[in-house]
Amino acid sequence: MNKIISFIAKIGNPVTSFIIMLGAMFMLILQIIASIPYCLRRFHLVIKELFFSGVLSLVIISVSGWFVGMVLALQGYNTLQRFGSVSVLGSLVALSLLRELGPVLSAILFASRAGSGITAGIGLMKATEQLDAMQVMSVNPVSKVFAPKLLAGIIAVPILNVLFNTCGILGGHFVGVTLLGLNNGAFWSQMQDSVSFNYDIINSIIKSFIFGICITLLAVFHGVTSKATAEGISSATTKTVVHSALAVLALDFILTAFMF
């Protein structure tokens, strides 16, 4: 009997912890939504976070997008060559980036660079009692710290997704046209014929918008709930990256099922 109770407890504890975490995140998002008017009146706080989350991520996003596009073009050329249809290489590269790889990879890269930094920054503020000091001075940390970070993430991720896709398409063009000798006009015309603005580009931006909300919320939440120790901050940073990657992949499946 004790073994059965112990087994049920082992199964129930993770489920209970997950439900509690969802409830705490829901309360946090409600507090942040209530603080949005404050952020809009002091938009310089959001601009500051945009620089950290967005501008400092430009290099890794653009370089990664370029190489992903090059790999897609190279692999796509080898595959399409077997069927004698290498002229549609531009369409293959663009659709692969816009529908899946662009939103997903740019979001995961954002989580790895900016999301982990957000968690570490908030965790450090908690460890050094800066958040407590703000409350003592009647300054709401949600309005001053958490909400600007969330708004900056929501704005930054779609823009980074567009940059990733643009660099990826240019990288695919470089391999397909410059290195492999495909016709430049055929590359762009096939892409233009197959890519729909409403169906592909808008859905790609919607995906990245949802990913931005999820990643930044997880980063803020893990920073707030981290233990005020070096080990606690390190653990919270790792959780942010892992949970963000899993959440992005799960959401991508759900969104793709409805969009495409």
Secondary structure as UniProt FT lines:
FT   HELIX           2..41
FT   HELIX           43..53
FT   HELIX           55..57
FT   HELIX           58..83
FT   HELIX           86..88
FT   HELIX           89..96
FT   HELIX           97..101
FT   HELIX           102..110
FT   HELIX           111..115
FT   HELIX           116..127
FT   TURN            128..129
FT   HELIX           130..136
FT   TURN            137..138
FT   HELIX           142..146
FT   HELIX           147..173
FT   HELIX           174..179
FT   HELIX           184..194
FT   HELIX           197..201
FT   HELIX           202..224
FT   HELIX           230..259
//
